[in-house]
Amino acid sequence: MTRTIGDMSGIVQPGDTINVVMVRPDGTPTGVSHTTTVDHLGRYTGRQDVERGRAKVATINRPPRRRR
């Protein structure tokens, strides 16, 4: 059985802590991943790999937003 993961890169926001997982060409995870935080401009470590299809954003941990 193969295991594929979804890509949530389209919904990341500044301040999110995300888990970036490296994937093979067939979409299965390689077992290599790292956690990073999205900066105020929407950049994060591994973004180029995600854009090239070599990695996917597997999880997003979003801090609670302040109420005004």
Buried (B, 14 or more C-beta within 10 A) or exposed (E): EEEEBEBBBEEBEEEBBBBBBBBEEEBEBEEEBEEBEBEEEEEBBBBEBBEEEBBBBBBBEEEEEEEE
